[in-house]
Each structure stands twice: as structure tokens, then as C-alpha cells.
Amino acid sequence: MSDTGGAIPAGAGGLAPDRHPVADFFLCDIFDASPKDDLGTMEHPVFSLSTKPDRRILDYAHNGVSIKVTPSVLGRATIHDKDILIYCISQLMAAINAGREVSRTVRLRAHDFLVATNRDTGGDSYTRLRDAFERLAGTRITTNLAAGGTETTTGFGLIESWRIVRRTGSGRMVSVMVTLSDWLFRSVLAKSVLTLSRDYFRLRKPLERRVYEIARKHCGRQPEWHVSMTVLHKKSGSTAPLRVFRAAMRRMITAGTLPDYTMSEQDGDIVLFTRQGVVVEPGTGPLLSSDALDGARARLPGADVHALAAEWQAWWASTGRPRLTSPDRAFLAWLDTRARET
């Protein structure tokens, strides 16, 4: 018997070995993906709002959730750095909804990312992008916040790793490979995400972006949501004194640039967020049983079912307040449709 050295003799049957299998990564190639954000970092102030390197350790606790954020020597990841995660989440969710296989390692084209997030595509943008990757990888999180219905106390980076895959002759990066944290990837698989307005990327000030996230998470599509200035200050992660934060909120109210929502100041140091274009009197929607709310929890573990119920009631009102023989069944059917479209 002759030694062929692994070569396949002429005329031999069968298949040659697959010497170049498909890489274990997901390629970001869905150009019209809707912006998506994960519920965990929308709810809690993980990202820095500072425009200068923020090297302070953040300790945050609210409603049984504790978060410790430890920055690297480069500083804590900023809310503008978060655009990378939003872009990856958006691409992954679009692929999941299309029935495609996904991985927590994603390959993105730098230029596509810059365009999708409304950034300049000049040479300096690529340098800033590399700095953002380094801050995301260097920022460490320790939390008991559940992801995908699982609560554990764990430590991780916002991204596990990143590497430049290709550069042009001028040194400009073309594509990058990013491995998301397992915690964040579980949130994606559980569809614990919300759609953002594309105008989110047009918001220049970090505090505007953070306040929009909070409004989107808590107000959602229900007609309105109110919160005390003190709680909003805490949830925003702002390090400014409350009086300075209050003045910033008043300027934001006057400017009226927040997408989807109108802000107003109410008596008692309260901020009211009203969804634009929808007028529904609170408490006038169909009543839901506790069984319906339990069904919602089973479908979307970790979701705020009362906010979902309010969102459904607003949708019901916007469709002409049709008569329902079973509000529970109608709500759960709406929830299933919404989950498929998310």
C-alpha cells in the first residue's frame, strides 16, 4: 500500500476533508437592522456619562440589584462606547428573527458601524473606535443582575475580547472581531431587548442618551410615566449634585430634543415623560387577570409585565378601543406577536 501523504488519488471516491470550515462567528451584514438595547444596561447606570477618562469605581444598588463597575486605567466605558454593543445586539436580533444562527463572537465592518450610528467616517473616527473597544474590554462588571432569566453573581468585561481583522494600506481598520460577554449574549438570546429610535444616535450629550434609555425602558409605549427627580438622578448615574442635575433636566425639557417622548416638570419635584402622538387616559384600558400577567412572565422572563400591560392597553386604545371577549387572550396574543417582531 503506497503512502499518498494525505492527498486524494485520482479517481478516488468520497468527499475530501473540509479543510476550511465556516468560522465560529457571526457576520454583521444586515444593513437595515433596527437599533436594539439590552434591558439590563438600560435599567442601571453601567456606562460613564463623563467626556473625560472616568477612573472612579461605581457601586450601585437599587431594588435588590447590586452593580460594581471597575474601570481600567483608560477609564470606564462611556455611553457613546455603548454604541458598539447596541450595533452588535441589533445585528444579532435581526438575524435571530430571520432564523439565522448567531454567535457571541461577531465580525463587523468598521465603516458600516460608523454609518449606522451616525458617526463621521474620517480617519480620527477609526482611532476613537479602537479606544472604545479598549475601554469596553477593560471595564469590569460585578453584579447579581439576571440575564435571560438566570440570576447569578458574576464578574465580566462588557466585551470579552476584540481584534482588528484587516487594515488598509493606510492603517485604517476595515473589520473587527468582537466577542461579547456571555451575560450580554444571554440577554440577546432571551430577547431581553428594546428597540430604540434611530434618532438616539443623533443625541450629542451623554445625559440626553441616558435619560432617553430610562424613558424607553420605563415608559415604553404606555402613554406616560412619572418619576421623582431624586430617583431619576440615581438611575441616570450622573455624578453631578442633585441641584445641578435638576437644572440639566430643566434645560432638556426646554430643548425638547428627546426622541419619542415629551418631558415636563410636575409639582413635588417630579418629571413626567409623555409618549408623543398617543393620548390614553390611565386606567381606562381592559383589565387583565393575574394569570395573564403570569403568562407574560413565562414568555418574557425578567420583563416588567406591568409596563407591558400598560403598553398593550395604549396599543388597544390606538386601534380604536375594539370590544374584546377575552382581554387576557388578546394581551398574550399581542405579546407573542410583539416578541416575534422585537
C-alpha positions in Angstrom: 0.0 0.0 0.0 1.5 3.3 -1.0 1.6 6.3 1.2 -0.2 9.2 -0.5 0.7 11.7 2.2 -2.9 12.7 2.7 -3.5 13.5 -1.0 -6.6 12.0 -2.7 -5.6 9.8 -5.6 -7.2 10.5 -9.0 -10.5 8.7 -9.4 -10.8 8.0 -5.6 -14.4 8.2 -4.4 -15.9 10.1 -1.4 -15.6 13.6 -0.2 -12.3 15.5 0.5 -12.0 16.7 4.1 -13.3 20.2 4.8 -10.0 21.9 5.4 -11.6 25.4 5.7 -14.8 25.0 7.8 -17.0 28.0 8.5 -15.6 30.2 11.2 -17.4 30.2 14.6 -18.5 33.8 14.4 -21.5 35.9 13.2 -21.0 38.4 10.4 -22.8 41.7 10.9 -24.3 42.2 7.4 -27.9 43.3 8.0 -27.9 46.9 6.9 -31.5 47.9 7.9 -31.4 46.3 11.4 -33.4 48.3 13.9 -31.4 49.7 16.9 -31.8 47.4 19.9 -30.6 47.9 23.5 -30.5 45.4 26.3 -32.8 45.9 29.3 -30.1 45.4 31.9 -27.9 48.3 31.0 -31.0 50.4 30.1 -32.2 50.0 33.6 -29.0 50.5 35.5 -26.1 53.1 35.1 -23.3 50.9 33.9 -21.7 53.4 31.5 -20.0 56.7 32.3 -21.5 60.0 31.3 -18.2 61.8 31.5 -16.4 63.2 28.4 -13.1 62.8 30.2 -11.5 59.5 31.4 -13.6 58.3 34.3 -11.5 56.1 36.6 -13.9 56.1 39.6 -15.3 52.7 40.8 -19.1 52.8 40.7 -21.1 51.0 43.4 -24.8 51.0 42.7 -27.7 49.2 44.4 -31.4 49.5 43.6 -34.4 47.2 44.2 -32.2 44.2 45.1 -29.8 44.6 42.2 -26.2 45.4 43.0 -23.6 46.5 40.4 -20.0 47.3 40.8 -18.2 48.8 37.8 -14.4 48.9 37.9 -12.7 50.9 35.1 -9.3 50.2 33.5 -6.5 52.7 33.5 -8.1 54.1 30.4 -11.3 54.9 32.2 -14.8 53.4 32.4 -16.6 52.7 29.1 -18.8 55.6 28.1 -22.4 55.7 26.9 -21.0 56.6 23.4 -18.8 53.4 23.6 -22.1 51.6 24.1 -23.0 52.2 20.5 -20.8 49.2 19.7 -22.9 46.9 21.9 -26.1 48.4 20.5 -24.9 47.8 17.0 -24.0 44.2 17.7 -27.2 43.5 19.6 -29.2 45.0 16.7 -27.5 42.7 14.2 -27.9 39.6 16.3 -31.6 40.2 17.0 -32.3 40.8 13.3 -30.5 37.6 12.5 -32.4 35.6 15.2 -35.7 37.0 13.9 -34.7 35.9 10.4 -33.9 32.3 11.6 -30.2 32.6 11.3 -27.5 31.0 13.5 -25.7 33.5 15.7 -22.6 33.5 17.9 -21.4 35.8 20.7 -18.3 36.4 18.5 -19.3 38.9 15.8 -17.4 40.4 12.9 -18.4 43.9 12.0 -17.2 46.3 9.3 -15.9 49.4 10.9 -17.4 51.7 8.2 -20.8 50.1 8.4 -20.8 50.6 12.2 -19.8 54.3 11.8 -22.6 54.9 9.3 -25.3 53.1 11.3 -24.5 55.0 14.4 -24.4 58.4 12.7 -20.7 58.9 13.1 -18.1 60.7 11.0 -16.1 58.2 8.8 -12.9 60.2 8.8 -9.6 58.8 9.9 -9.9 60.0 13.5 -13.1 58.0 13.9 -11.2 54.8 13.5 -8.8 55.8 16.2 -11.7 56.7 18.5 -13.3 53.3 17.7 -10.2 51.4 18.8 -10.1 53.4 22.1 -13.8 52.5 22.6 -13.0 48.8 22.2 -10.2 49.0 24.8 -12.5 50.8 27.3 -15.3 48.2 26.8 -12.8 45.3 27.2 -11.2 46.9 30.3 -14.3 47.8 32.2 -15.2 45.1 34.6 -18.7 44.4 36.0 -19.7 42.5 39.1 -23.4 42.1 39.5 -26.3 39.9 40.6 -28.4 41.3 37.7 -30.3 38.5 36.0 -29.7 37.9 32.3 -32.1 35.7 30.3 -33.9 34.7 33.4 -30.8 33.5 35.3 -29.6 35.3 38.3 -26.0 34.8 39.4 -23.4 37.0 41.0 -20.6 37.2 38.4 -17.8 39.3 37.1 -17.1 40.0 33.5 -16.0 42.6 30.9 -18.5 44.4 28.8 -16.8 42.6 25.9 -14.6 39.6 26.3 -12.2 40.4 23.6 -11.7 42.2 20.3 -9.2 42.2 17.5 -8.7 44.0 14.2 -9.1 41.5 11.4 -7.9 43.7 8.5 -6.4 47.1 7.9 -6.0 49.1 4.7 -2.6 50.1 3.5 -3.1 53.5 5.2 -3.6 51.7 8.5 -7.3 52.3 8.7 -9.2 49.3 10.2 -11.6 47.6 7.9 -13.2 45.0 10.0 -13.1 43.9 13.7 -13.9 40.7 15.6 -15.7 41.3 18.9 -16.6 38.6 21.5 -19.5 39.8 23.7 -19.7 38.8 27.3 -21.7 35.7 28.0 -24.0 37.8 30.2 -24.9 40.1 27.4 -25.3 37.3 24.9 -27.8 35.5 27.1 -29.8 38.7 27.2 -29.9 38.7 23.4 -30.9 35.0 23.2 -33.7 35.7 25.7 -34.8 38.7 23.7 -34.4 40.9 26.7 -34.0 44.0 24.5 -36.0 47.0 23.3 -36.0 48.9 20.1 -34.5 52.4 20.1 -35.3 55.4 17.9 -32.7 55.9 15.2 -32.5 59.5 16.4 -30.9 58.1 19.6 -27.6 58.3 17.7 -28.2 62.0 17.0 -28.3 62.9 20.7 -25.0 64.6 21.4 -25.0 64.9 25.2 -24.3 61.7 27.3 -27.1 62.7 29.8 -29.6 63.0 27.0 -28.8 59.5 25.8 -29.1 58.1 29.3 -32.4 59.8 30.0 -33.8 58.5 26.7 -32.8 55.0 27.7 -34.5 55.3 31.0 -37.7 56.7 29.4 -37.7 54.0 26.8 -37.3 51.3 29.4 -39.9 52.6 31.9 -42.4 54.5 29.7 -42.1 52.3 26.7 -45.3 52.6 24.6 -47.6 53.4 27.5 -49.0 56.9 27.4 -46.9 58.3 30.3 -44.5 57.6 33.1 -43.5 59.8 36.1 -40.5 59.6 38.3 -39.1 61.7 41.1 -36.1 63.8 40.3 -34.2 62.0 43.0 -34.8 58.5 41.6 -34.1 59.8 38.0 -30.8 61.3 39.3 -29.8 57.9 40.8 -30.8 55.8 37.8 -29.0 58.1 35.4 -25.7 57.6 37.0 -24.9 61.3 37.0 -22.2 62.3 39.4 -23.4 65.9 39.5 -25.1 67.2 42.7 -28.9 66.9 42.6 -29.4 70.7 42.1 -27.1 70.6 39.1 -28.9 67.6 37.7 -32.2 69.3 38.2 -31.0 72.3 36.2 -29.8 70.0 33.4 -33.3 68.3 33.3 -35.0 71.7 33.0 -32.7 72.6 30.1 -33.6 69.2 28.5 -37.3 69.9 29.0 -36.9 73.3 27.3 -34.9 71.9 24.4 -37.4 69.1 23.7 -34.9 67.0 21.7 -35.6 63.7 23.3 -36.9 61.2 20.7 -40.4 59.7 21.2 -41.1 61.4 24.5 -42.1 64.8 25.8 -40.7 65.8 29.2 -42.3 68.1 31.8 -41.7 69.1 35.4 -44.6 68.4 37.8 -45.3 69.6 41.4 -43.4 67.6 44.0 -40.1 67.5 42.1 -41.5 65.0 39.6 -40.5 64.5 36.0 -43.3 63.4 33.6 -42.5 61.5 30.4 -45.3 61.5 27.9 -45.2 59.4 24.8 -45.5 61.6 21.7 -48.6 61.1 19.5 -50.6 58.9 21.9 -53.3 60.1 24.3 -54.8 57.5 26.6 -56.4 58.1 29.9 -54.7 55.9 32.5 -56.9 53.2 33.9 -59.3 53.1 31.0 -57.9 50.0 29.3 -59.2 46.4 29.6 -58.4 44.8 32.9 -56.1 41.8 32.9 -56.1 38.9 35.4 -53.1 37.7 37.4 -53.0 34.6 35.2 -52.4 36.8 32.2 -49.5 38.6 33.9 -48.0 35.2 34.9 -48.3 34.1 31.3 -46.4 37.3 30.3 -43.7 36.5 32.8 -43.3 32.9 31.4 -43.0 34.3 27.9 -40.5 37.1 28.8 -38.6 36.2 31.9 -37.3 39.3 33.7 -39.5 41.7 31.8 -41.6 44.4 33.5 -45.1 42.8 32.9 -47.0 45.8 34.3 -45.2 48.1 31.8 -46.1 45.6 29.0 -49.7 45.6 30.1 -49.8 49.4 30.0 -48.1 49.3 26.6 -50.8 46.8 25.3 -53.6 49.0 26.7 -52.2 52.0 24.9 -52.0 50.0 21.7 -55.6 48.8 22.2 -56.7 52.4 22.5 -54.7 53.5 19.4 -56.5 50.8 17.3 -60.0 52.2 18.2 -60.7 50.5 21.5 -62.3 47.4 20.0 -64.5 45.2 22.1 -62.7 42.2 23.5 -64.3 38.9 24.5 -61.2 37.9 26.4 -58.7 40.7 27.2 -56.3 38.0 28.7 -56.1 36.1 25.4 -55.8 39.3 23.4 -53.0 40.5 25.5 -51.0 37.3 25.3 -51.5 37.1 21.6 -50.3 40.6 21.2 -47.3 39.8 23.4 -46.4 36.8 21.2 -46.6 39.0 18.1 -44.5 41.7 19.7 -41.8 39.1 20.7 -41.5 37.9 17.1 -41.2 41.4 15.8 -38.7 42.6 18.5 
